[in-house]
Amino acid sequence: MAVDERWFTAARVGFAYIGTVVGAGFASGQEIMHFFTRFGMGGVSAILMVTALFSWLGIRMMVMGARLKANSYEEFNNYLFGDRWGRWMNIFVGLVLFGVTTAMMSGTGALFREQLGLSFHLGVIVTSLIAFVVILRGMEGILSVNALVVPLMFLFTVLVGVNGFQTGGMEEFIGMVSVAEDDHWITSAVTYVAFNLAMSQAVLVPMGNEIQDEKTLRMGGLLGGIGLGVMLLASNFALALRTPEIFGMEIPIALVIGTLGQGMKWFFLAVMWGEIFTTLIGNVYGLAANLIQVVPFRINTLMAAIFILGYLCSLLGFPIFVGKIYPLFGYCGIIVLLLLAVRRYPRY
């Protein structure tokens, strides 16, 4: 593979990695506030740790996917856990991926209704149709969308960070103290990586198989990990300067956006929709790629069924269910993290 082609493909891999990890929680600032900002300067240490873990373990996950020639996360979990426990892990991953898919669909409906004054159903249906068309192109479609959306996400978070730097004081930021009463930033960092990597296997594992070239995957994993770190640092800095007002808010980043003008508000809404969308297509693609191995239907039929079921569940308030199993999935994700770190690479 030529050098220029390798860098281009690696950048697309990195963008897909970032797009899979970030979602509505990231865009709203809720995740960043909970996992990092409340620890004061300890949150910066947590982000640096998260950046290193995302880079190292993301690369390992993709390379394992390439060597296993895995078409879905099923082969990956069977390799990590063994056939017996891997089967149960695959069921659990599928359940949570569907839950998060439903939450993302509900999020788009809420965005259309609350921010644009349009119908909740219109938001869910339009987003689902666009996602369906993108996923029909397979991994190529996911890579292309992330290559378009993720740079805008990155630009947005950097602008937010720069604005915070211009309006706030670095001394004020450095002097921040932790308000976390019963948690430590190391635990928070590990849990954050565990949850997100366990979720990201739906895209990273088959992407490793699709790309195959390990040098490209390593470059892409490094770009993705560092990119996530920069975005976290920028958003955390801007949010930290708005403490303690942000604590208890559903959308903490709104305090920052409110000072940037109407144009930035529309940019934020576009980015938030994009972050929801990239997570949605990754989850549905991963679910369908896994289900096609056990259900006698075409992949297009499976994807349509996932979207229809997701739409119906979003009307029932399914995100409440997701909120209850997120912590449990985080703990299971720590087991994935440990096995991913210690398990040897499969032989060629």
N, C-alpha and C positions, 0 to 999 in steps of 0.2 A: 504494500500500500504506500502510495506517494506521501511525502511529508504533509503537503497542503491538504490532501484528501483526509489524512489521519486527523489533523487538527480540526477540520470541518466536522467530521463525524464525532470526534471527541467532544466538541462544543455542543453538538446536538444531544449527545448522551448526558452531558452535564446539565443542560437545560431540562431534559426529561426527568432527571433525578430531582432537581429543584421543584419542578412543577408537580411531581408526585407527592413530595413531602409537604409543601405549603398548601393550606386550604383556607376555609373561612375563619378558623380560629387564629391563624397567623395574620390574615389581612385585618381582622378586627382589633388585633393587639391583645386579645384575651389570653392566648397561649403564652405570648412573650411576657406579659405581666405576671402570669401565674408561675411560670417555670424559671424566669430570670430576674425581672425588674424588682420583685419584692425582696431579693437577696442583697440589694445594694451593689457594692463593688464585687461582692461574691458572684453576682449574676454575670459579670464580665468574665470571671474565671470559668464559670459554668459554660458560657458560650464558646470560649477557646477550647475547652474540653470536648464539647459537642462537635465543634468543627473538625477536630482531630479524629474523633470516633466515626463521624459521618464519612470522612474521606477514607479511612482505613477499612471499616467494615462494609461500606458501600462497594468498594472495589472487590473485596472478598466475595460478597454476594453475587456480583455480576460475573466474576471469573468462575465461580462454582457453577453458575447457570450455564456458562459457555462450555465448561468441561463435561457437565452432565448432559449437555444438549437438551436442556429442559425446556419444554414448550409452555409449562405453567409452574406455579409454586408447589404443585404436588410432588414432583420429583425432588425438588429442593428440600422440602420438609421430611420426605421419606429418607433422604440421605442424612440429614441432621439428626433426626429422632429415631430412625429405624422404621420398618414398615408398620409395626403395630401402633406405636405412639404417633408416628407420622400421619396415619389415617385420621386419628382424632384431632390432631393439630390442624389438618387441612379442613375438616368440618368446621372447626372453630374459626379459622381464618375466613372461610367463606361466609359464615354467619356475620362476622363483624364487618367484612367488606360490604356486604349487602346493607347492613345497618348504616355505615358511613355513606354509602351511595344514596340511601334514602334521606339522610340528613343533608347531603349536598343539594339534592333536588328540592327539599323543603326550603333550604337556604336561598336558592334562586327565586323561588316563589315569593318568599318574604321580601327579598330585595326589590322585585318588581312592584309588589304591593306597597311597601312602606316608603321606598325611596323614589319610585317613579310614578306612583299613583295608578298602576295598572293591575290587571287581574293576577292573583296568585297562580291560578291554573294556566294562564298564558305564559307566565315565567317558566313554570315547570315543563310545559309541553314544548315550547320553543327551544329551550335549552336541551331537552332530551332529544329532539329531532336533529339538532345540530350535532350533538354528541354521537348519535347513531350513525350519521353520515361520516363523521371523522373516523369512528372505530371500524367502519367497513373497509377502510384502507389499511387496517392492521397496525403493526408497529410503526410503519412509515407515517401513517396519519398522526399517531401520538407524538412522534418525534417532530413532525412539521409544526403542529399546533404549539407545542412547548417552545420550539425555536422562535415562534412569533410572540407568544404571550409572556414567557419568562423574562426576556430583556425589559419589557415594560414594567413588570413587577420589580425587577432589580432597580430600574431607574426611579420608580416611585419611592421605594424604601430609602434609597440614597438621598433623594431630595428631602424626604422627611428628616433624615439624620442631619443633613447640612443645615436645614432650617433651624433645627434644634440647637445646633452648634452656634449659629449666628444670633439667635435670640436668648439663649441660655448661657450660663457660665460653666466652663470646664471645672472650676474650683468647686462649684456647687455639686456637680456630678461626682467628682472624686470624693467629696465629703459625705456621700450617701451611706446610710447604715441599713442593715437588714431589718425588715419588719416581719420576717418569717419566724413564727414562734416554735413550731414543732417539726421543722424540716431542715435539711442541709442542702447547700447548692450542689454538692456532689451527687446526692441521691436524686435530686431534681434533674440534673444533666443526664444521668444514666437512664432514668425513666423516660425522659423525652426522646432520647435516641432509640431506646428499646421499642417504644410504641410506634414511632415513625418508621423504623426499619422493618419491623414486623409487618406493617401495613404496605411498605414499599416493595416487598418481595413480589407482589402481584405484577409489577412492571419491571423491576430490576432484573429478576431471574430470566424471564423470556427475552428481555433486551440483550442480556449477555449472550444467550444462544443465537439471537439474530445477528449480532455484530461479530462475534467469535474472536476477532483480533484482540488479544489480551493487552497489548500495549495501548491500543485505543481505549479500551475499557478502563485501564488504570488512569490514563490521562483524563477521561471523562469523569471518573469517580472523584478525582482530585479537584477538578474544576467545580463539580457539583457541591462537594463538601465545603470548599472555600467560599463559593458563592453564597451558600446557605449561611455560613458564618458571618460574612459581610452584611447580609440582609438582617440577620438577628442583631448584630452590633448596632447598626444604624437605627433600627426601630426601637431597640432597648434604650438607646441614648435619648431619643426624642421622648419616649414615655417616662423615663426616669426624671426628666426635668419638670414633669407635670404631676409628680407625686406630692402629697397623698391624694389629690383629687381623683386620680384614675382608679384607685382601689374601690371596688364595688360596682364599677361601671360595666355594662354589657359590651360596649364597643369603646374601649379606652382610647383607641387611636383617633376617635372623633374629636377629642379635645385638642389634638394636634392639628387635625385637618381644618377645624373651624377657624384657625388663624391664617390659613393660607389662601383664602379667597374661593369664589364660586367655581372657577376653572379647575382648581385642585380637587374640589369635591366630586366633580364629574370624572376626573382621572381616577380618584379613589374608587368610585363605584365600578368603573370599568375594570380596574385591577382586581377588586373583590370578586366580581363575576368571573374574571379569568382564572383566579386562584381556585374558586369552586369548580369551574369547568374542567381544569386540568386534573384535579383530584377525581372528579366524576368519571372522566373517560378512562383514567388509569384503573380505577376500581372495577368498572364494568368489563373492560377488556380482560383483566385478570380473572374475574369470576367466570366469564364465558369460556376463556381458554382452559380453565380447570374443569368446568362442568361438561364440556364437549367430550371429555375422555370417559365420562360415566353415564351420560344421558344420550339416548339415540336421536338427537335433533341436530339440524344444521346450526352453525354458530350464529347466523343472522337471526334465526328463530329464537335462540337462547337469549341473545342481546335484547331483542324486542320484548321477550317475556320479563327480563330483568327490569327494563324501563317501565313496563306497565305495572308490575308488582310494586316497584319503587314509588311510582306515582300514587297508587292506591294507599300504600303505607304512609306516605308523606301526609295524606289527608287525615290519617288516624293519629297523628302526633308521634310517629315512630321515633323521632330523635330523642324522646325521653328514654326510650329503651336503650338507645345507643349510649346515652349519658351514663347509664347504670353499668354497662359492660365495658366501657372504656378503661376504667381502672383495672379490671380483671385482665383485659387484653394487655395492658401495660406490664403486669406481672408476668404473664406468659411471654411477652416480648423480651423480658430480661433473660429468660431461659434460652430463647432464640439467640440473643446477643452473646451469651456465654458459649453456646455451642458453635456459633459462627466464628468466634474468636479462637477457639481451641481446635476445632475439627480440621484435619488436614485437607488440602485440596484433593479432589478426585484425580486419579491418574488419567492421562490422555487416552 
